[in-house]
Amino acid sequence: MSGQIHHFEYGVITPILSYALSVLGSVLALTCAVRAREATSTGQRARWIVGASIALGGTAIWTMHFIAMLGFGVEGTTIRYGVPLTVASLLLAIVSVGIGLSLVGFGRANAVTIIGGGLFTGIGVAAMHYTGMAAMQLDGTIGYDPVPVVLSVLIAVVAAIVALWLSVRVRGAWAIVGSALIMGIAVNGMHFTGMTAMHVELHSETVRHTGVSSGTLLVPIVVGVIIGVIGLVYAMLAVPSDEDRAALAYMDSRRAAGAVPGPAGSTGAGGAGPASAGLPPGRGRRGAIAAGGAFQQQPRRASTPGGSGFNGFEPRNKA
């Protein structure tokens, strides 16, 4: 007996959340890709590519897939998820995206590497989807119609090629957001196209499954996404961008030329003000005046009877 499949058991809330997650992950991934292009060392570039892989593969693709599956149900049976295959699908998404980003990030980003990396990444993402579906345990046999399956793989490959191209081309906040909105449509389109290929033949007997419910998996997934997003945002804010480095270099050059006041009483603009840079703290003005030759302060002997010593300073003009 064929089981009645419902893709939106909770209404539009699950597709809206899945799309929002895919856009969020895409924004983080594209921002990490920009940082990777600006990296000054191989180690820095590798770290940003890892961050982009986690954001795109882990959040934009895999977490989006799982949130969308919360709204999936089959009448007449409960659904459980096998943990090993679920974790394997997550690793497939992150690793396949990471390999594609590495091909264009460490090699020469041209049409060959972008298309080749997109082909590998797209097939990996499609494999992630169907591995995640294989993790489902229910009282029935799952089958797929070949035409929607092939179409979903093609969508995944095209989306991956576009994502890799954007990772080496996009720059600027608005361009990143716009690209992420498009990537979110592609990722969700691949998922729901693959889901339309699915059909279930229910068994006459109920079987006890060893998997866990989607609610049990939801808590660690949400916690993981929050920690990952906070970590990536903190890393982005902590590392200066090209504009930040250019501004710092400009300020250093102006300070070296004496045009911008610096710490410890640097020279003011136009040469006006105390020339006390480099002098010990607390003696900048006195030393600067003495060096300038306007006047200098000399100690004078005490003139009071019965003793000698210093009791003050008396300015005198230099000869």
Secondary structure, 3 states (H helix, E strand, C coil): CECCEECCCCCCHHHHHHHHHHHHHHHHHHHHHHHHHHCCCHHHHHHHHHHHHHHHHHHHHHHHHHHHHHCCEECCCCCEECHHHHHHHHHHHHHHHHHHHHHHHHCCCCHHHHHHHHHHHHHHHHHHHHHHHHCEECCEEEEECHHHHHHHHHHHHHHHHHHHHHHHHCCCHHHHHHHHHHHHHHHHHHHHHHHHCEEEEECCCCCCCCCECHHHHHHHHHHHHHHHHHHHHHHHHHCCCHHHHHHHHHHHHHHHCCCCCCCCCCCCHHHCCCCCCCCCCCCHHHHHHHHHCCCEEEEEECCCCCCCCEEEEEEECCC
